[in-house]
Amino acid sequence: MPNRPCWVEISTRSLEENFQFLTSLTGSDAELLAIVKADAYGHSLALCAPAAARAGAKWLGVTSVEEGIAARALCPDAQILVIAGVFPGQGAALVANRLTAVAWERWQLDEIERAAIENAARSAAAGAGSIPVHLEIDTGMSRQGANPDYLEVILRRFGTGSALRLEGVMTHLYAADESDGVINREQLERTQAVLERIQAVGLRPEILNVGNSAAVLSGLEQAIGKIASEHSMRALMRPGLALYGLAPQFEPDEPACVAKARAQLKPVMAWKSRVVSVREVPAGATVGYNGTFVATEPMRLALVAAGYADGLDRKLGNRFSLLIRDERAPLVGRISMDQSVLDVTEIPGVDVGDEVVILGSQAGEAITAFDHAEATGTIPWEVFTRIAGRVERVAT
């Protein structure tokens, strides 16, 4: 049975090419981890994780153990990083599915170590240092990460005989899209100091796990790679938004290298629907809940099978346009849960079944996630991730 006509098209080819392009930007300075958390930013983990692996991604980044298990089923050979850490009772699943956890709290290390010891009792191959962990350090974001003032207490957990192995050290650059780079430099200096303290106690982590899309596009991998090299580590960076074809916006101005890279990225997602019915209404007719739109002249209206339950923000009513027959048609009235209405008075020939582009391009016109974000006061990441699960994802 055909589905309701509201769907998302995913170009896995574009995703693969984006990953390869980002890899070319970093060269030998850093390896890339493909962020596929939150159902690949709403693009579909099932479609995007294998595509990233095909493109050469050895590492995948997910939020949770649950996402990690799903990614493992899709990509048996990938190294999968659980960025938001484990929760109580998840250690056994983490170990059984060969996932690598980010950790910063002692109770998280307790959870992982208990599971590692239990696993070792069942497996002669497992033993001391058998379970890799990436230790996150808070270098200024105050979100997640170990406080550097209490670092030694946590480092003792990776001592001789521990089932845990400090494979990587991670931090998050929280202002990588600020073009003056002041905060980036401060955070990297703190990271450098932490690495010196880690090595002073005899630990030798292999991976320095730092940097997002903005860091990759702005060339920050050179500074990160230099720090990693000084400590005999390899750099690992974590592009997300750029993988899906968008470059973050930089403030207060955009570096030339970012503008150049932006032009090379290819959108991975197109979100579409169809016209369900078309009607003529007279001047004075009200449209939608509470009559927030009143026709000032006779109009032709097209009903579209997409609403706020699909992820089309309710605030877009009366202030945004969608594409139909290669032209922009204004959304009129409030967005309903499952439907919305377009003014097609000035677009000849609109009929039932016509394709409507919510996000993507049609002929020479395009609507981007940045356009949606600007109209609703949010960011492209949210635009992507709030597209509902009931909206079918189709590979193209």
Beta strands, then each sheet from edge to edge (+ up, - down):
strand 1: 6-10
strand 2: 31-35
strand 3: 59-62
strand 4: 79-82
strand 5: 99-103
strand 6: 131-136
strand 7: 164-171
strand 8: 207-210
strand 9: 234-237
strand 10: 269-281
strand 11: 286-287
strand 12: 293-294
strand 13: 299-304
strand 14: 321-324
strand 15: 327-330
strand 16: 340-343
strand 17: 355-362
strand 18: 365-367
strand 19: 392-395
sheet 1: 15+ 14- 17+ 10- 1+ 19+
sheet 2: 2+ 3+ 4+ 5+ 6+ 7+ 8+ 9+ 2+
sheet 3: 15+ 14- 17+ 10- 13+ 16-
sheet 4: 11+ 12-
sheet 5: 15+ 14- 17+ 18-
end
